[in-house]
Amino acid sequence: MTLADLNAKAENTGGLEAPNNTGNENFYIIFCFGDWIAGLKFKVTRQEAVLVAPSLPTPNDHLYLSNLDDQAGARFHIPVALFYKHSFLKEDQDPAKVIKKALAEVLVDYYPLAGRLRKEFDANASLIFSWICVTRLKCKGFIFAVLLNHIMADGIGLSQFLTDLGEIAMGASGLSISPVWKRETLKPRSKPSISLPLYAYEQVVGEVMSVDDLVHSSYFFGPKEIESLKREACMKASSFEALSGFLWRLRTRALNIAAEKEVRLMFLTNIRSTIEPPLPHVYYGNAFILSCAKTTAGMLSNNPLSYAIELIIKARRSVNNEYIRSTIDFMEIKGHPQPTALGSLIVSDLTKIRFRDVAFGWGKAIYGGTAIGGVGAIPGILTFFIPHQNNHGVEGKLVPISLPSHAMQKFQLELAQAMQKEALPFIRSSI
């Protein structure tokens, strides 16, 4: 396994250098005290990093990572932040200490997260998987932030880990159901073969979007906006299909991509129940593949929204057991390539993952989702649909978008025009 890209990503996140000890005690937790709000500057007092080890002895072994874990598109750290209000019932408790104690206990079951990734045949090369930061605020609320190396878990797996951590923090004596590793379930076939086209990994020659001038903004789409898009489409479509198609068209226009150039919309598809046999319910490894819709920029921009939605529906329906197995075999044969970056947008739908429901004893989070935009192995092409309640109590989807400054201006203008009747509220932020 080559870790050059992984180590480069770890350095870019400002991660801490691992100590020279060995074993399973490689999980950092950082405690910060002060005020912090994304996009604003406040004084923050940071304490020394503390190494949190499992509270009981754990196996000392080498574990298999599947091709879906080790795919190039997963070689980055998932940044998730959870914001919690002050609780009068917790006046005498320090969330940092509560979480630290619970973390040591939950790592007994999730001991691989307390390990290291080692380069094959090189015991001296390793990478820490996880960092946690607890920031206490003057209002007596706090922010819980985690950076988890994506090769260890997908969004569902991370949510499962955080939910279990929360249950222990609230006094549970142990986990009701132990998590499952079983990455061997997703091994390639004995004779790897690719029987279907995998458009997400077609390598296209050309100039990719510049990341030197990326601007990050987030936009809230409530029920009114989603219903407006469905009416415009004049066809049966899910909220995901309508919003994805709309944003794909808008972003393509904003980037002014030449009409004859290919563009792709890729979206993460959960395969836990689709693959044969199905994966265990408590499997927390990467269990997603990229579905892909493709066309030309001219066809996408000049056709109605229904055109984009039809392509998305077709791509979703194409995912079956053979598609999944072909993807796993493709990575075995081709060596885990990056997904196509040129003219691409990748959507990760977090609406069913519900990071906001993670609780440590201070109630549910008022925000739970990605901490920053523009993340991923290829900056700027990945966005998320994050469940969110706006200041008016309306439930909807918060969508971070990353574009070069000139393209962002055009994107915002066309978005405002498209949603003028619905009075779409922009949420400008650094995420």
C-alpha positions, 0 to 999 in steps of 0.5 A: 500500500502506497501512503505518499498521498495519505501522508501528504494529506495528513500534513495538510490538515495540521495533524500532530506527529505521532509519538514513537510508541507502538501498539494501539495507543494512537488516538489524539484528543485535543482540549481547547478552551475559549470561543470559536465560530467559523469565519470569525476570529476569537482568542482560543487557549489550547492545551497540550494534546492528550493521547487516549488509549483504550481502557482495556487491552485490545488485540495486537494484529494486522487488519485488512482494508478493502479496496473501497477503504483504500480507494484514492478518493477516500484518502483524506480526513473527514472533518465533522463538527457538532455544536451543543448548547449549554445545559443547566443539568450539566453545570458541574460537568466538563464535556471534555473530561466526560468525552475523554473517559467515554472515548477510552471505553468505546475504543475497546470495541473500536480498537482499529481506530486507535491503531496506525496505518502502516505502509506495507513492508515498512514498519517505520512508516505510519499514520494516525487515524483520528483527532478529536477536539473539544472546545468549551465556549464562554456561553457554556456550550461546546463544540465537538470536532473530529478528523477521521481518516476516511479510509477507516470509515464512511459517513455512516460508520463515523456516525455509528462510532460517534453515537456509540461514544455518546451512549457511553458518555451518557452512562451506558455500561457498554455497547448494545451491539459490537461494531463489525470490521469484516473488511474481507467481505469486500475482497475482489473476486478470485478472477477480477473482471470489469463487466460494466462501464465505470464512468466515474473513473474515466480519465479525461485529459484537460485543465481542471478547476483552479483551487488557488482562488476557491471561495466557500459559501453555504446555501439553505434549501427548505421544503419550499425551494425543493418543491419549487424544483420538483414543479420545474422538473414536471416529473416524479423526482426525489428531493435528492434528484431534484436538488442534485440536478439543479446544482449540477446545471448551475455549477456547470454554467457558473464554471463556463465549461465549453459546450462540447466538454463532458461533465459528470455528476457523481454521488456516493451510494450506500451499498450495505443492503445492495451487495450480495450478501448484504453487509452487517448492520453495524459494519462501519467500514467504507461501504459506498461506491460512486454512481455517475451521470455524464453528458456534455456541458451544452446538453446539460445547460441547454436542456430543462432540469428534467434532463439532468434528473433523468440522467441521475435516476438512470445512474442510481438504477444502474447500481446492483451487485455486479456494478459493485463487484466490478468497481471493487475489481476495477480498483484491484486491476487499475490500482485505486485511481482517483475519480475523474476530476475534470468537469465533475461534481461529487455529492455526498448526501448526509441527510439520513446520517443525522450527525445532529442526533449524536448526544453526549448528555447535553442534548442533541447538537444544534448543528452536525455536519462537515466543518469546512467546505472544499474538502476531499482528495480533490479540493473543490469538487465535493459537496454535501447535503447536510440536514439543518434547521435554519433560524426560523425553525425550518428543516432543510438541507445546508449545501456548502459550495466551493468555486473560484471567485469569478464562478461563485459570483455567477453561481450566486446570481443565477441561484438568486434568479432561479429562487427569486419567488421562493426568497431563498435565504443565503447562508454565507459562511466559511464552510 
